[in-house]
Amino acid sequence: MTKASTIQAVKLYDMIDPADGECVLRETEDCLREFFPDYDATLFGKAFADVQQLFFGQYPGYRGSNTKYHDFEHTCSVVLAQARLIFGAMAEGVVFTEREAVKGLLASLYHDVGLIQTEDDTTGTGAKYTVGHEERSIQFMRQNLNGSLPCEDIEDIADCIRCTILAMSPAKISFRCGTMRMMGWFLGSADLLAQIADRYYLEKLLMLFEEFKEARLPGYDTAFDLLLKTRNFYQDVARKRLDHDLGQVDRYMRPYFKRRWNVDQDLYAAAIHRNLDYLDTIVAGCDDDIDCFMRGLRRNDLL
């Protein structure tokens, strides 16, 4: 087998499965230790354990995650993508301090915790907080990190989380410095890339529709309507945001895979195009029939 064919055979999930939180945590630590040999993982490790307990209903005062798409695996996939972008940028000579890198990772960890309900909130699911959940995430982050970081660092993390608000231009966020702005761009990019590159993305679109329906988001009348609009969402919303609002920082994925795994390819881009091409193939033959779509899925047992 030639080197080229070997590269083509490698897929994103062959390396790390985001469903395995411990593997994700180890990879973040390994990525940082590549550039900070004396990296102290205590703060991020404690926060990771707290957020994991939160999602699984083991954190005092909270019910646990009940949104079908935005679960702990999604959070781990965004943390992993964030770590990879930080690593790739530093591999290309971008300079960050250890604290700046940790703040970027913490932002990815907390970015969706606002979708989790308190124990006395028993109506519906956390999906009802879809619009505005970022500020709820920031509120929890502030409480959870209180006493662990100075106030200005906590506000840096808050600014990064706001980069995941699709309705807000990152240019409107007043970052304290350019390096934290880049961390925010990383997070806004990681959130999009991790979602659309997910190997279960097509199956999870149906779960995402259920969240949208509870949140009463306009523009998606049926699950099939969401499927039909997904290609345009990538081209007209996600790709434009990545290129124009988030500084094209997804270009740092390739250096990560090259230096860390000796694979000279952006495996996120490859996974995204594979997902969208297969989605186009299924949708084209189903004529608004959601049952037909489900039969065409490779992993419909997930549903």
Secondary structure, DSSP 8 states (H G I E B T S, - for coil): --HHHHHHH--GGGT--TT-HHHHHHHHHHHHHHH-TT---HHHHHHHHHHHHHHTT-STTB-----SSSSHHHHHHHHHHHHHHHHHHHHTT----HHHHHHHHHHHHHTTGGGS-BTT--SS-GGGGTTTHHHHHHHHHHHHHBTTB-HHHHHHHHHHHHTT-TTS-GGGS--SSHHHHHHHHHHHHHHHHHHHH-TTHHHHHHHHHHHHHHHT-TT-SSHHHHHHHHHHIIIIIIHHIIIIISTTGGGGHHHHHHHHHS--S-HHHHHHHHHHHHHHHHHHTTTT-HHHHHHH-TTGGG-
